[in-house]
Amino acid sequence: MQVIELEVASLGLDKASNTPVVILREVGGNRLLPIWIGPGEASAIAMELAGIKFSRPLTHDLLNTVVRSLGSELVRVLITRVVDNTYYASLMLQRNGETITIDSRPSDSVALALRAAAPIFADVDLLDRTTVEVEGATLEPGFASASMGDSSAEEEDSEPPEKLRDYLKRLDPEDFGRFVP
C-alpha cells in the first residue's frame, strides 16, 4: 500500500447542514480530503489546534495518556478507505518493537494524532478517488469550512465524490465559515 502524508488544513462548519468538516490537505500538494465529522470530535480537534488545555483530561487527551502509559506510541494514523461514503482509519501504535493496528474513526484518529504529534497518512488510491485539487488554496489552518447543501450529520461525507469534487472546485473564500467549539 502506497500512502501520502496529510495535514489538517482547516476545520469548519458546513453552513447548510450545520455539520463540522475537517479538511485534510496533502503535504506539499494541493489535494484536499474533506470529511464531515461529529461536533464532539470537531471540538476536540479545534481545541487542540487552538492550544486550549483543561485542568482535567478530555477523552482524546485521556486516550493519548493511556497509550503512552501502556508503553506504546502512536506512530501514525492511516485513513484507509471509504465504503458507502463512510471513511475508515487505523491507529498504528508501536510497543516493544511490535506494531499494533487499531480500527478508528478518522475524526478520532485526527484528534489523537494532533495530541500525539503523529503524522496522518491516506492510501494513494483513496486520495486519487476522493480528493479534489485546488490550485492556490489558501485555507487558514484550523478555521475554514465549506457548505455544499445536504450532507449527513454522521461521522463522514455523505455526498458522491463527483458532486463534492465539483463543489470544492467552485468554492469562493466567502463560502468559508469558522467553527467555534
C-alpha positions in Angstrom: 0.0 0.0 0.0 1.4 3.4 -1.0 0.5 6.3 1.3 0.7 10.1 1.2 1.0 12.3 4.2 -1.8 14.7 5.1 -2.1 17.7 7.4 -5.1 19.3 9.0 -5.7 22.3 6.6 -8.9 23.5 8.1 -11.8 22.8 10.4 -15.1 24.5 9.8 -18.8 24.2 9.7 -20.9 23.2 6.7 -23.3 26.2 6.7 -26.2 24.3 5.1 -26.3 21.4 7.5 -24.5 22.9 10.5 -22.2 19.9 10.4 -18.5 20.2 11.2 -16.0 19.4 8.4 -12.3 18.6 8.8 -10.3 19.2 5.6 -7.1 17.4 5.3 -4.5 18.6 2.7 -1.8 16.6 1.0 1.6 17.7 2.5 3.4 19.5 -0.3 0.4 19.3 -2.7 -3.0 20.8 -3.5 -5.3 17.8 -3.0 -7.9 18.2 -0.2 -9.8 15.5 1.6 -12.9 16.8 3.4 -14.5 14.6 6.0 -17.8 15.5 7.7 -17.5 14.8 11.4 -19.4 15.0 14.7 -19.4 18.1 16.9 -17.6 16.4 19.8 -14.7 15.4 17.6 -14.7 18.8 15.9 -14.4 20.5 19.3 -11.6 18.1 20.3 -9.7 19.0 17.1 -10.4 22.7 17.3 -9.3 22.9 21.0 -6.0 21.1 20.1 -5.4 23.4 17.1 -6.0 26.4 19.3 -3.8 25.1 22.0 -6.6 25.1 24.6 -5.8 23.0 27.6 -8.0 22.0 30.5 -7.1 21.1 34.1 -8.7 17.7 33.6 -8.1 15.5 30.5 -10.8 15.3 27.9 -11.4 12.0 26.1 -8.7 12.3 23.4 -6.2 13.6 26.0 -7.1 10.6 28.2 -6.6 8.1 25.3 -3.2 9.7 24.5 -2.1 9.3 28.1 -3.4 5.7 28.3 -1.4 4.8 25.1 1.8 6.3 26.5 1.3 4.9 30.0 1.0 1.4 28.5 4.4 1.9 26.9 3.0 2.5 23.4 3.4 5.3 20.9 1.1 6.5 18.2 3.4 6.5 15.2 0.9 7.2 12.5 -2.8 7.5 11.6 -3.8 5.9 8.3 -7.0 6.8 6.5 -7.5 3.5 4.6 -10.7 3.5 2.6 -14.2 4.8 2.0 -17.2 2.5 1.8 -20.8 3.8 1.2 -19.5 7.3 1.9 -18.0 6.3 5.3 -14.3 6.8 5.8 -12.2 4.3 7.8 -9.0 4.8 9.6 -6.4 3.0 11.7 -4.2 3.9 14.6 -0.8 2.5 14.2 0.8 2.0 17.6 4.3 0.7 18.4 5.1 -1.1 21.6 8.2 -3.1 22.3 9.1 -3.1 18.6 5.7 -4.5 17.7 3.2 -2.6 15.5 -0.4 -2.7 16.7 -3.2 -1.6 14.3 -6.5 -0.4 15.8 -9.6 0.5 13.8 -10.8 4.0 14.4 -13.0 6.7 13.0 -11.0 9.3 11.1 -12.2 12.1 13.3 -11.0 10.4 16.5 -7.8 9.5 14.7 -7.1 13.1 13.7 -7.8 14.4 17.2 -5.5 11.8 18.7 -2.8 12.4 16.1 -2.7 16.1 16.9 -2.2 15.4 20.6 0.5 12.8 20.0 2.2 14.8 17.3 1.8 11.8 15.0 1.6 12.1 11.2 -1.6 11.4 9.3 -1.5 9.4 6.1 -4.0 8.2 3.5 -3.8 5.5 0.9 -2.9 6.9 -2.5 -5.8 5.1 -4.2 -8.2 6.7 -1.7 -6.8 10.1 -2.4 -7.0 9.5 -6.2 -10.7 8.7 -5.9 -11.9 11.1 -3.2 -9.9 14.3 -3.2 -10.0 17.4 -5.2 -7.1 19.5 -6.4 -7.5 23.2 -5.6 -5.0 25.5 -7.2 -3.7 28.2 -4.9 -5.8 27.0 -2.0 -5.4 29.5 0.9 -7.2 27.8 3.7 -6.2 29.0 7.2 -5.1 26.2 9.4 -7.9 25.3 11.7 -10.7 27.6 10.6 -12.1 27.2 7.1 -15.2 25.4 6.1 -17.4 24.6 3.2 -21.1 24.4 2.6 -22.5 22.1 0.0 -26.1 21.5 0.8 -27.5 18.4 2.3 -24.6 16.5 3.9 -25.0 13.9 6.6 -24.6 14.7 10.3 -23.0 11.3 10.6 -19.3 10.8 11.0 -18.3 11.2 7.4 -19.1 12.7 4.0 -22.5 11.6 2.6 -22.1 13.1 -0.9 -20.9 11.3 -4.0 -17.2 12.1 -4.7 -18.0 13.7 -8.1 -20.5 16.1 -6.5 -18.1 17.0 -3.8 -15.2 17.5 -6.2 -17.3 19.8 -8.4 -18.5 21.7 -5.4 -15.0 22.2 -3.9 -13.7 23.4 -7.3 -16.3 26.2 -7.3 -15.6 27.4 -3.7 -15.2 31.1 -3.1 -13.4 32.4 0.0 -16.7 33.9 1.1 -18.1 30.3 1.4 -15.8 29.6 4.4 -17.0 29.9 7.9 -15.4 29.5 11.3 -16.1 26.5 13.6 -16.3 27.6 17.2 -16.1 24.8 19.8 
